[in-house]
Amino acid sequence: MRSGDSRKALIRRVLTSGSAGFAAVDALVALTVLASTLILALGAASSAQRAVAAALETRRAEQLLGFLMSLPKVSPGIWTGADHGIAWTLRVTPAADAAI
């Protein structure tokens, strides 16, 4: 019976010593998943910030265009300016030349 006890002890030792290694692997996998998720989230936040900035610039440009189009009749010529970092050029031609 002594050999049966030693066999059980050997099996128990092999099983318990291997599970400590699996816990370390599990922790490394979890850390890798967490780091990957964090990197992806920061990338998404950066992309969203750039998209918001582009949308605000587009909105300002559309408002400026609406203002320039609502001006009363302007004499023919080229008018330029800048507003909030947006440079603009307004080219006014007589109605006869506009039909080209």
N, C-alpha and C positions, 0 to 999 in steps of 0.2 A: 504494500500500500504506500510505502514511502515513495516509490517511483511515480505513482499517480499524483501525489501531492506536489512533487517537484515539477512535473509536467504542467500542472495547473498554474503553479507559480510562474513558470517560464512563459506560458501563454498570457497570463495576467500582466507580466512585466513588458512583454512585447506590445500588447494592446495599449497600455497606459503610457509608455514612452513615446509611441507614435502619435497619440492624440495631442500631445503638447506641441509637436511640430505642425500639426494641422491648424491649431489655434493661431500660431504665428502667421501661417499662410493666409488664413481667413482675415486676420487683422491687416495684412499687407494689401489684400484684394480690396477690403473695405476702404482703406486709405486711398488706394488708387482710384476707386470709383468716386470717392468724395472729392479728390483733387480734380478729376476730369469734369465733374459736375460744376465745381466752382469756376474752372477755366471757361467752360461753355457759358455759364451765367454771366460772367464778366464780359465776354465777347458779345453776347446778346445785348447787354446794357450799353456797351459802347456803340453798337450798331444803331440802337434805338435813339441814342443821343444825337448821332449824326443825322438820322432821319428827321428828328424834330427840328434841328437847325436848318436843314434843307427846306422843310415845310414852312418854317417861319420866313426864310428868305424869299420863297416863292410867293407867300402871302403878301409880303411887303412889295414885291415887284408887281403883283396884280393890282394892289391898291394904287401904286404909283401910275400904272398904265391907265387905270380908271380915271384918275385925276387928270392926266394929260389928255385923254380922249374927251373929257368933259369941258375942256377950256373953250372959251368963246372963239370965234373965228380968229385965226392968227394969220398974219401976213406971210406970204411964201418965204421960205428960207430954211436954214438949218438951226435948230435950237438944241443946246446941250446943257447938261447939268448933272448934279449928283445929289442923292438924297439917301441918308442912312447907309452909306457905302455902296449904293447902287448907282452906277453911271448910266445916263440915258441920253439918247439922241432922238430928236423929233424933226423929221424932214417934211416940210409942208410944200406941196407943189400946187400950182393952179389947176383948176378942174379940167381944163383942156389937156394938160400934160398927164393927168392922172389916168386917162383912158388908154394908155399905152398897153 
